[in-house]
Amino acid sequence: MANRWILRRVIALMALKKLAFLRRQNLLWAFLLTFSFALLLLEKVGAESSKGTSLSHPGGLLLSGGRQADSVDRIEWNFEAEGQLRVPDSKGLATAKTHAQAKLIFFEKDFHGPSVEVGREAVGPAALRWYESAEMTATIDGAKISAGLRPDRRLMVVQFQNLESVLWSPQGPLTRAELDLIRQTAGAFLLDSLLPNRPVLPGEKWPLPEVPLAALLGLENVQNATVEANLLETVGDIARVEFAGKLHGAAEAVSTEMRVKGRFQFSVSKGRIVWLGLAYHETRPAGPIAPGVDLVAKIAITVRPDAECPQLQPQELTQIPITVRPELLFLEEECPDGFWRLTYDRRWHITALSERMAVLRMIDRGTLLAQCKISQANLRNRPQTLAQFQADIRDALGKQFGQFLTASELRSTAGTPIYRVEVRGSVASVPVVWIYYWVTAPSGEALVLSFTLEEELRDRFVDADKQLLDGLVLRADRVAGRNPK
């Protein structure tokens, strides 16, 4: 959640200043130990607030449960992280201190609507949510940033595809920042999956399943997990469980390692996990879409079953059709000056964004498939013909140029010309394909889109460039009369 949101914004901030390498390992582990003591204090408060004495269960306590049909949970999710972000640069490794906090409050009920299809794989129904609040603040080397949900993006559907969550809003497409903010909270839906669904005696251990752990920790997949839970005791209505271990998996298209420690409380009468607190230490190298990390994070989740939420009442939901439309699974973004708006496949990740330029990278099943650069064109060098555009491309590529594969002239819905040129060449002896577009707006301004991918990935890329172009809207009304030089 916070990790993804912070990491996508750190590269631009780090470029603004010279960074020194700071060794913070001792501070990280001090943070982890401090949180362990905080867990003990919270558990003590929880135990004292439960009337009664430690209960004895000769056959063991049945740790099993789940939300009742049509019941609504109120869930409060608190997140805090501190550590270092690491980005390769021309001098080696730039490092930035970071601290982030987030608080999200949402209501959730089971959702029995239609299944969706993502990447040709069916994704089953899960939960319907209303976010009462969702705010994140962070400091990266002294620079403060924040994020939240728009008022018209508070209703969400949460579904799962293998280990990964799929969140979408019936109210419209999300931005990448909004998705990153709420993604990790999808794991709250699987909280009761941590239960063994059998009687357990005090002191007895069981392995925690990978799916809820991956969802709670924001992992895209898990190669190996050795996290064990242990029933400590039952006091009054509350059974107290602790867990600890390691996970090896992947996040942001790179391998990562996590050490996790936490506790949860199970309400015997409600048959639900009503509180969970965990801390994890993550180390991850820099990848194609995010910097590396070395940080400690803590998560605290409080669940109040049988809550009320007017926005999730049937009469309210009739005002917003909960139907799956392809565009709802896409993301949307607008450049800072409003010249263009883009609706795009979630496999694309924006790694840089400014008034004049944006860079996106496509990650498909953990593989960096392609890069796209969107640049506002220099109108002094406007190509008058498709042949001139090809000549400009040949000059720009220089010795990397091999041959033209295709060249065509298209028309936008506004009737303005679009040039498309596909080129084969090589970079450092690696066969590469480039796809270029010159897109003219009704105002006369233009964008250049350039896609770069290894030739062996061309068949897998298919027509992703055309799909991205279809989602691009040039908003000439916002920039009338402006001609960049």
Secondary structure, 3 states (H helix, E strand, C coil): CHHHHHHHHHHHHHCCCCCCCCCCHHHHHHHHHHHHHHHHHHHHHHHHHCCCCECCCCCCEEECCCCCCCCCEEEEEEEEEEEEEEEEECCEEEEEEEEEEEEEEEEEEECCCCCEEECCEEEEEEEEEEEEEEEEEEEECCEEEEEECCHHHCEEEEEEECCEEEEECCCCCECHHHHHHHHHHHHHHHHHHHCCCEEECCCCEEECCHHHHHHHHCCCEEEEEEEEEEEEEEECCEEEEEEEEEEEEEECCEEEEEEEEEEEEEECCCCEEEEEEEEEEEEECCCCCCCEEEEEEEEEEEEECCCCCHHHCHHHHCCCCCCCCHHHHCEEEECCCCCEEEEECCCEEEEEECCCEEEEEEEECCEEEEEEEEEECCHHHCCCCHHHHHHHHHHHHHHHEEEEEEEEEEECCCCCEEEEEEEEEEECCEEEEEEEEEEECCCCCEEEEEEEEEHHHHHHHCCHHHHHHHCEEECHHHCCCCCCC
